[in-house]
Amino acid sequence: MSKLFKKADILLAAVLLILGMGGLFLPRALGGSGGSAVVRVDGKVYGTYSLSEDRTVEIVTEYGRNVVVIEDGKVRVSEADCPGGDCTRFAPAASSGSVILCLPHHLSVTVEGGEEGPDVVVR
């Protein structure tokens, strides 16, 4: 009877493991998800911004003021003059389908395109 695992089996498993791990980190190393942040007020598109270009966008509407920051392929709300400022405590969003909400200002920031990510991020 031969050994349970041969050298070739172990080598094949190691190569597959390395390739699999590379697939997890390669998209981030090549510049992020490639998606965009879509800012809506009252459900209407206010602006669409690429996640690959760092920028700060000030959004002033009849409901109030928000500052949206895009950096390192992620989007977040850094400032809001609404009571509580809950939207500033959302984790930065980068995965397709991620949403940041500011209900008092009728504002939503949705990541569209790019990679699918986890359903929930808790920080």
Secondary structure, DSSP 8 states (H G I E B T S, - for coil): ---SS-HHHHHHHHHHHHHHHHHHHHHHHTTS---EEEEEETTEEEEEEETTS-EEEEEEETTEEEEEEEETTEEEEEEE-SSS-GGGGS--B-SBT-EEEEGGGTEEEEEESS-B--S----
